[in-house]
Amino acid sequence: LADLKDFKKVNEIYGK
């Protein structure tokens, strides 16, 4: 799975 850093980036991209 992606790291927390990647997760944060994805979260910003998805904007959930």
C-alpha distance matrix in Angstrom:
0.0 3.8 6.5 9.2 11.3 9.3 9.1 12.8 13.6 12.2 14.1 17.1 16.9 16.7 19.1 18.5
3.8 0.0 3.8 6.7 7.8 5.6 6.2 9.7 10.1 9.4 11.6 14.2 14.2 14.6 16.9 16.8
6.5 3.8 0.0 3.8 5.3 5.2 6.1 8.6 9.9 10.4 12.0 14.2 15.1 16.0 17.5 17.6
9.2 6.7 3.8 0.0 3.8 5.4 4.8 6.1 8.6 9.6 10.1 12.3 14.0 14.8 15.6 15.5
11.3 7.8 5.3 3.8 0.0 3.8 5.4 5.2 6.4 8.7 9.8 10.9 12.5 14.2 15.0 15.8
9.3 5.6 5.2 5.4 3.8 0.0 3.8 5.4 5.0 6.1 8.4 9.8 10.4 12.0 13.6 14.6
9.1 6.2 6.1 4.8 5.4 3.8 0.0 3.8 5.4 5.0 5.9 8.6 9.7 10.1 11.5 11.6
12.8 9.7 8.6 6.1 5.2 5.4 3.8 0.0 3.8 5.5 4.9 6.3 8.7 9.8 10.0 10.8
13.6 10.1 9.9 8.6 6.4 5.0 5.4 3.8 0.0 3.8 5.4 5.2 6.2 8.6 9.6 11.4
12.2 9.4 10.4 9.6 8.7 6.1 5.0 5.5 3.8 0.0 3.8 5.4 4.9 5.9 8.1 9.4
14.1 11.6 12.0 10.1 9.8 8.4 5.9 4.9 5.4 3.8 0.0 3.8 5.4 5.2 5.6 6.3
17.1 14.2 14.2 12.3 10.9 9.8 8.6 6.3 5.2 5.4 3.8 0.0 3.8 5.5 4.8 7.5
16.9 14.2 15.1 14.0 12.5 10.4 9.7 8.7 6.2 4.9 5.4 3.8 0.0 3.8 5.4 8.4
16.7 14.6 16.0 14.8 14.2 12.0 10.1 9.8 8.6 5.9 5.2 5.5 3.8 0.0 3.8 5.5
19.1 16.9 17.5 15.6 15.0 13.6 11.5 10.0 9.6 8.1 5.6 4.8 5.4 3.8 0.0 3.8
18.5 16.8 17.6 15.5 15.8 14.6 11.6 10.8 11.4 9.4 6.3 7.5 8.4 5.5 3.8 0.0
